[in-house]
Amino acid sequence: MEGRGRRSRSALTTVWILVACAVIGTGIGLVVRHVRSEDGGGPRPIRVRPARPGQQSAAGLWLFGATTVRLDPVTLSDPRDVGFQGFGAVLGGQGTVYLYDPATGRVGVVDATRNQLAGRTNVTVQGGVSTDVTPVIAEQRGALWLVTGDGRLTRDELETAATTDVTLPTDVVSEADAGGPPAPGATRVVADDQAAWAVYDLGVTGNPALPAAVRVADDGTVTARAALPERVDGARLEPQAVALGDGMLWIVGRSAVVGVDPATLAVRRSFRVQDGTPLELHGAAVAGGVLWSYDVQSGALLGIGPDAGRVRQRVALTDGAQTQLPAPATIIGGANVLWVRVRVGSPNTLEQLITRVDAGSGDITGRFSAPPQLEVGEIAVSRAAPGGG
């Protein structure tokens, strides 16, 4: 009996070894859970496969975590492990993704057409930048604008590695309003081909921070400055996100929005977002002629009319099978499409749901559920050249 038991266990061990070898030989890789399919079937596994060899499309949806996974940005399908790990804040560009760690000053550039981390450099940073402060990286004609400290920007020329440091002015708000000599706090940056804009806090420890904005030229010259409204319809502004779009620089607070003229920084719009319930807004993007933000309280993506703050569209991002967590989201806007990353599942895990939304109709056109094993922290979308594939 004892010999038979040993032979049975030995045979069972052999079977398990053969199964393990078969799994390794087929290169199954990391298995992720898929959300419910459109045809009403139950969840089914999706395999994250190695990246395709050779030339790739410049357009991709990138998930950065324990590894870097690339998806088709239209269908949110065909996940591919590109074989390197990203870091810090991320920003998609034309055929590229930019990486920036504001704690260490590391900068990286991903070549989307080769699925490779093509270049790295470092810039000097001062102090730390909170991970809750976004955006801290912006692209401008082959250069990056980086938040390198509270009230501090650096323009990094990628081809030459030349840098320009900009210390933002602290006299945009008065000492009388601030309660003393104001010091800079949380700083955010956006840019287009014409200029860069920083939206930052100014204040004195113990007093509420006052929001300010500046417009910065390529050479670091501040060409416009303005104190932003401290309150909008009785609510503190408390900037959470900044976005450019439809000829306006938008500053999104927890429940209020201010839109300023990009050239002069004169306030053109200011309103509390009206939705009938208390809101806590995070993230911002402009798509389809609408300002979009994410309400942490309800877990919904809100399409906000840029005139009076009425919520024109409310998009529930989950399909009912997942629990949405009250955590900030990432919103990326295209011409008429949005990609949104939100936390789902257990508070103790890092499961993320990535959703593609048609900005015109508010319809969800794709979902991808990234399980805790991927440890996804951020997403980016690289785009093809105009007229390209």
Residue pairs with C-beta under 8 A, 6 or more apart in sequence:
27 49
27 50
28 47
29 47
29 48
29 49
29 50
29 81
30 47
30 48
30 67
30 81
30 373
30 374
31 45
31 46
31 47
31 48
32 45
32 46
32 47
32 48
32 79
32 369
32 370
32 371
32 373
32 374
33 43
33 45
33 46
33 369
33 371
34 43
34 44
34 45
34 46
34 368
34 369
35 43
35 319
35 321
35 322
35 353
35 367
35 368
35 369
36 42
36 43
36 319
36 321
37 44
43 321
46 77
46 79
47 79
48 69
48 79
48 80
48 81
48 374
49 79
49 80
49 81
50 80
50 81
50 83
51 70
51 80
51 81
51 82
51 83
51 115
52 80
52 115
55 113
55 114
56 112
56 113
56 114
56 115
57 112
57 113
57 384
57 389
58 94
58 95
58 112
58 113
58 382
58 383
58 384
58 385
58 388
58 389
59 73
59 112
59 381
59 382
59 383
59 384
59 389
60 70
60 71
60 72
60 73
60 112
60 381
60 382
61 70
61 71
61 72
61 73
61 76
61 339
61 354
61 379
61 380
61 381
62 68
62 69
62 70
62 71
62 86
62 90
62 92
62 97
62 110
62 379
62 380
62 381
62 382
63 69
63 70
63 71
63 79
63 352
63 354
63 370
63 374
63 376
63 379
64 85
64 86
64 87
64 90
64 99
64 376
64 377
64 378
64 379
64 380
65 86
65 350
65 370
65 374
65 375
65 376
65 377
66 85
66 373
66 374
66 375
67 81
67 82
67 83
67 84
67 85
67 374
68 81
68 82
68 83
68 84
68 85
68 86
68 110
69 79
69 80
69 81
69 82
69 370
69 374
69 376
70 79
70 80
70 82
70 115
71 77
71 78
71 79
71 80
71 354
71 368
72 78
73 339
73 356
73 381
74 356
74 366
75 366
76 354
76 356
76 366
76 367
76 368
77 366
77 368
79 368
80 115
82 115
82 116
83 115
84 116
84 117
86 97
86 99
86 108
86 110
86 378
87 99
87 101
87 106
87 108
88 99
88 100
88 101
88 102
88 103
88 106
89 99
89 100
89 101
89 102
89 134
89 135
89 136
89 137
89 378
90 97
90 98
90 99
90 100
90 137
90 378
90 379
90 380
91 97
91 98
91 100
91 135
91 137
91 138
91 139
91 380
92 98
92 332
92 380
92 381
92 382
92 383
93 139
93 382
93 383
94 382
94 383
94 384
94 385
95 111
95 112
95 113
95 382
95 383
95 384
95 385
96 109
96 110
96 111
96 112
96 382
97 109
97 110
97 112
97 380
97 382
98 107
98 108
98 109
98 110
98 137
98 139
98 144
99 106
99 107
99 108
99 109
99 110
99 117
100 106
100 107
100 108
100 136
100 137
100 144
100 146
101 107
102 125
102 128
102 129
102 136
102 146
102 147
102 148
103 125
103 128
103 129
104 122
104 125
105 122
105 123
105 124
105 125
105 148
106 120
106 121
106 122
107 120
107 121
107 122
107 123
107 144
107 146
107 156
108 117
108 119
108 120
109 117
109 118
109 119
109 120
109 158
110 116
110 117
110 118
110 382
111 117
111 118
112 382
119 158
121 156
121 161
123 146
123 148
123 154
123 156
123 163
124 148
124 154
124 165
125 148
125 149
126 148
126 149
126 152
127 149
127 150
129 136
129 147
129 148
129 149
129 150
129 187
130 186
132 328
133 147
133 186
133 187
133 188
134 188
134 241
134 283
135 188
135 189
135 190
135 241
135 242
136 146
136 147
136 187
136 188
136 189
137 144
137 145
137 146
137 147
137 189
138 144
138 145
138 189
138 190
138 191
138 196
139 145
139 191
140 155
140 191
140 192
140 193
140 196
140 218
141 193
142 157
142 158
142 159
143 155
143 156
143 157
143 158
143 218
144 155
144 156
144 158
145 153
145 154
145 155
145 156
145 189
145 191
145 196
145 216
146 153
146 154
146 155
146 156
146 189
147 153
147 187
147 188
147 189
147 198
148 154
148 165
149 187
150 183
150 184
150 185
150 186
150 187
150 200
151 167
151 168
151 170
151 183
151 184
151 185
151 187
151 200
151 202
152 165
152 166
152 167
152 168
152 184
152 187
153 165
153 166
153 168
153 187
153 189
153 196
153 198
153 216
153 220
154 163
154 164
154 165
154 166
155 163
155 164
155 166
155 196
155 218
155 220
156 162
156 163
157 163
164 218
164 219
164 220
165 220
166 216
166 220
166 222
168 184
168 187
168 198
168 200
168 212
168 214
168 222
169 214
169 222
169 225
170 181
170 182
170 183
170 184
170 202
171 182
172 202
172 212
172 213
172 214
172 225
172 226
172 227
173 182
173 202
173 210
173 212
173 227
175 181
175 182
177 210
177 227
178 202
178 203
178 204
178 207
178 210
179 203
179 204
179 206
179 207
180 204
180 207
181 204
182 202
182 203
182 204
182 210
183 202
183 203
183 204
183 205
184 200
184 201
184 202
185 200
185 201
185 202
185 203
185 209
186 200
186 201
186 209
186 239
187 198
187 199
187 200
187 201
188 198
188 199
188 200
188 239
188 241
188 242
189 196
189 197
189 198
189 199
189 242
190 196
190 197
190 242
190 243
190 244
190 249
191 197
192 244
194 262
195 215
195 216
195 217
195 218
195 223
195 262
196 215
196 216
197 213
197 214
197 215
197 216
197 242
197 244
197 249
197 262
198 213
198 214
198 216
199 211
199 212
199 213
199 228
199 239
199 242
199 251
200 211
200 212
200 213
200 214
201 209
201 210
201 211
201 212
201 239
202 209
202 210
202 211
202 212
203 209
203 210
208 230
208 236
210 227
210 228
210 230
211 227
211 228
211 229
211 230
211 237
211 238
211 239
211 251
212 225
212 226
212 227
212 228
213 225
213 226
213 228
213 249
213 251
213 260
213 265
214 222
214 224
214 225
214 226
214 265
215 222
215 223
215 224
215 225
215 262
215 263
215 265
216 222
216 223
217 223
224 263
224 264
224 265
225 265
226 260
226 264
226 265
226 266
226 267
228 237
228 239
228 251
228 258
228 260
228 267
229 237
229 258
229 267
229 270
230 236
230 237
231 237
231 256
232 253
232 256
232 257
232 258
232 270
232 271
232 272
233 256
233 270
233 271
233 272
234 272
235 253
235 254
235 255
235 256
235 272
236 253
236 254
236 256
237 251
237 253
237 256
237 258
238 253
238 254
239 251
239 252
239 253
240 252
240 253
240 254
240 281
240 282
240 283
240 284
241 251
241 252
241 281
241 282
241 283
241 284
241 293
242 249
242 250
242 251
242 252
242 284
243 249
243 250
243 252
243 284
243 285
243 286
243 291
243 333
244 250
244 262
244 286
245 285
245 286
245 287
245 291
245 333
246 286
246 289
246 306
247 262
248 259
248 260
248 261
248 262
248 268
248 269
248 306
249 259
249 260
249 261
249 262
249 265
250 257
250 258
250 259
250 284
250 286
250 291
250 306
251 257
251 258
251 259
251 260
252 281
252 283
252 284
252 291
252 293
253 281
254 279
254 280
254 281
255 272
255 273
255 278
255 279
255 280
255 281
256 270
256 271
256 272
256 273
257 269
257 270
257 271
257 272
257 273
257 291
257 304
257 309
258 267
258 269
258 270
259 267
259 268
259 269
259 270
259 306
260 266
260 267
260 268
261 268
269 306
269 307
271 308
271 309
272 309
273 279
273 281
273 293
273 302
273 304
273 309
273 311
274 308
274 309
274 310
274 311
275 295
275 302
275 311
275 314
277 297
277 298
278 297
279 295
279 297
279 298
279 302
280 295
280 296
280 297
280 326
281 293
281 294
281 295
281 296
281 302
282 293
282 294
282 296
282 328
282 329
283 292
283 293
283 294
283 328
283 329
283 330
283 331
284 291
284 292
284 293
284 331
285 291
285 292
285 331
285 332
285 333
285 338
286 292
286 333
287 333
287 334
287 335
287 336
287 337
287 338
287 359
288 303
288 335
288 336
288 359
288 360
289 306
290 303
290 304
290 305
290 306
290 312
290 313
290 359
291 303
291 304
291 305
291 306
292 301
292 302
292 303
292 304
292 331
292 333
292 338
292 359
293 301
293 302
293 304
293 331
294 300
294 301
294 302
294 328
294 329
294 331
294 340
294 342
295 301
295 302
296 326
296 327
296 328
296 329
297 326
299 316
299 317
299 318
299 324
299 325
299 326
299 342
300 314
300 315
300 316
300 317
301 313
301 314
301 315
301 317
301 329
301 331
301 338
301 340
301 355
301 357
302 311
302 313
302 314
302 315
303 311
303 312
303 313
303 314
303 315
303 359
303 362
304 310
304 311
304 312
305 311
305 312
313 362
314 362
315 357
315 362
315 364
317 324
317 340
317 342
317 353
317 355
317 364
318 324
318 342
318 344
318 353
319 367
322 344
322 345
322 351
322 353
322 369
323 344
323 345
323 346
324 342
324 343
324 344
324 353
325 342
325 343
325 344
325 345
325 347
327 342
327 343
329 340
329 341
329 342
329 343
330 340
330 341
330 378
330 379
331 338
331 339
331 340
332 338
332 339
332 340
332 379
332 380
332 381
333 359
334 359
334 381
334 383
336 358
336 359
336 360
337 356
337 357
337 358
337 359
337 365
338 356
338 357
338 359
339 354
339 355
339 356
339 357
339 379
339 381
340 354
340 355
340 357
341 352
341 353
341 354
341 376
341 378
341 379
342 352
342 353
342 355
343 350
343 351
343 352
343 353
344 351
344 352
344 353
344 369
345 351
345 372
349 372
350 372
350 374
350 375
350 376
350 377
351 369
351 370
351 371
351 372
352 369
352 370
352 374
352 376
353 367
353 368
353 369
353 370
354 367
354 368
354 369
354 370
354 379
355 364
355 366
355 367
356 364
356 365
356 366
356 367
357 363
357 364
357 365
358 364
358 365
370 376
